Amino acid sequence: MNNHIKPIGPYSTARRAGDLLFCSGQIGIDGSGALVAGGIASETRQAFENLKEALREEGFTLQDVVKATVYLKDMNEFAAMNAVYQEYFNPPYPARATIQVAALPKGACIEIEAVAVKG
């Protein structure tokens, strides 16, 4: 079954370039395009589920992710985001940057983008 979350704009969810896969930022929207309720933890989990699906569709997994960028609307939610983040990645963890931003699409609390590699 295709669980793919459609992009909310004119961009690809993921693009492969050789052994690299560049995944667009994922927010915590469900299959209907609505932001999940529950705040940062719920949105982080849904964003990861969306990222996992984007990776899976191209034959990758979270274990193939080498770089992640996390955009937070409120850096005070870093600890809550990080607790969920650790549920999805195992050592060796991907390199990561976390950046506070003024706003995200659909009023989201978090957006996660990633780069994965095969080989």
C-alpha positions in Angstrom: 0.0 0.0 0.0 1.3 3.4 -0.9 1.3 5.7 2.2 3.0 8.5 0.4 2.3 12.0 1.7 1.9 14.2 -1.3 4.0 17.4 -1.4 2.1 20.6 -0.5 3.9 22.5 -3.2 5.8 22.2 -6.5 8.6 20.0 -5.3 9.6 16.3 -5.2 9.4 14.4 -1.9 12.7 12.8 -2.7 15.3 12.9 -5.5 18.0 10.4 -6.1 21.4 11.4 -7.5 23.5 8.3 -7.9 23.9 6.7 -4.5 22.5 9.8 -2.7 18.8 10.5 -1.9 17.8 14.0 -1.0 14.5 14.1 1.0 12.5 17.3 1.1 11.5 18.5 4.5 8.6 16.6 6.1 6.1 18.1 8.5 3.6 16.3 10.7 0.8 15.9 8.3 -1.3 12.8 7.8 -2.6 11.3 4.6 -5.4 13.8 4.4 -2.9 16.7 4.5 -3.9 17.8 7.9 -1.4 18.6 10.7 -1.6 15.9 13.4 -2.8 17.1 16.8 -0.8 16.8 20.0 2.1 19.3 19.6 5.8 18.7 19.0 6.0 15.0 20.0 3.1 14.0 17.8 4.3 16.2 14.9 7.8 14.8 15.2 6.6 11.2 15.1 4.4 11.9 12.0 7.2 13.8 10.3 9.5 10.8 10.8 6.8 8.4 9.5 6.5 10.6 6.4 10.3 10.6 6.0 10.4 6.8 6.4 7.9 6.4 3.7 9.8 8.8 1.3 12.9 6.7 2.0 11.1 3.4 1.5 9.7 4.4 -1.8 13.2 4.9 -3.1 14.6 1.7 -1.5 16.3 3.4 1.5 15.7 3.2 5.3 16.5 5.5 8.2 19.7 3.6 8.7 20.9 5.0 5.3 20.4 8.7 6.5 23.8 10.4 6.9 22.6 14.0 7.4 19.4 15.5 8.9 18.3 19.0 9.3 15.6 19.8 11.8 13.7 23.1 11.7 11.9 24.1 14.9 9.4 26.9 15.4 10.4 27.0 19.1 13.9 26.0 20.3 12.4 25.5 23.7 10.9 22.3 22.3 14.3 20.9 21.4 14.3 18.4 24.3 10.9 17.0 23.4 11.9 16.7 19.7 15.2 15.1 20.6 13.5 12.5 22.8 11.4 11.4 19.8 14.3 11.7 17.4 16.2 9.1 19.4 13.4 6.7 18.9 14.0 6.7 15.1 17.9 6.7 14.9 20.5 4.4 16.3 24.3 5.0 16.6 26.1 6.0 14.6 23.6 8.9 14.4 23.4 11.0 11.3 25.1 14.4 11.3 22.5 17.0 12.2 21.7 20.7 12.4 18.8 22.1 14.3 17.6 25.5 13.4 14.9 27.7 14.9 12.7 29.4 12.2 10.0 32.0 12.4 7.3 29.8 10.8 6.7 26.5 9.0 4.1 25.4 6.4 0.6 24.8 7.8 1.6 26.2 11.2 3.8 23.1 11.9 6.1 23.0 14.9 8.8 21.0 13.1 10.1 20.1 9.7 12.8 17.4 9.1 14.8 16.9 5.9 17.4 14.3 5.3 20.2 13.1 2.9 20.7 9.3 2.6 23.3 7.2 0.9 23.5 3.7 -0.4 26.8 1.9 -0.5 
